[in-house]
Amino acid sequence: MLTAENQISLDIPDRLHMGAVINSGVWRIRTNTEDYELHGEPDIITVIKQGRLHLSGHVQRMEENRTLKEVSVAH
């Protein structure tokens, strides 16, 4: 499950090759969100949510007797 805490932990500075920035004389590494905004790519949270929507569309079109469909309808 994607919680607010998970979202914060996913916004860690793991793309070190993109470089650091200087703010008020202090160097720091860009976060994923800053990096994606700078380069015009979606952030990881958006990608996860889009993937979940994509999968839910497949599940909705499945035959009723499929296990994944039965589990998703039961919850």
Secondary structure, 3 states (H helix, E strand, C coil): CCCHHHHHHHCCCCCHHHCEEEECCEEEECCHHHHHHHHCCCCHHHHHHHHHHHHHHHHHHCCCCCHHHHHHHHC
